[in-house]
Amino acid sequence: MGAGDENGSGGMRARLIAGTITPRDYPKQERAARIGGSVTVSFEVGADGRARGCVVTGTSGNTALDTTTCRLVEARFRYAPARSAGGVPVSEQRGWRQRWWLE
């Protein structure tokens, strides 16, 4: 077990195994207007490894960037689920910060 892998109860934390948000995902209208920002979200990783229940906890100030971030996290992110000390898959709360910017 690596440093920081324990979930505080002797088990293992969830680990991201698939899913990304790429520059191609930038909402078209925001890209054209050169609107950027940082979005922080919170979501549950279920015992099945899927992200769900995404909520914006730090807004970018732009609804399209915020909603796109949550939609993509729930659609794409997959985790090896957290495990209890007994090795049973359990849900876990996680977070993500997405930085939307144009070079």
Number of C-alpha atoms within 10 A of each C-alpha: 7 6 5 9 14 17 15 11 11 13 19 24 24 25 14 15 12 10 14 12 16 8 10 7 14 20 14 11 10 15 15 9 8 12 17 17 15 17 23 18 21 20 21 18 28 21 18 14 22 20 25 18 14 22 17 18 15 13 16 19 13 14 10 14 24 23 17 15 27 23 13 16 24 18 13 13 18 21 19 19 23 26 21 18 14 10 11 12 20 18 19 18 16 14 14 16 14 17 15 23 14 11 3
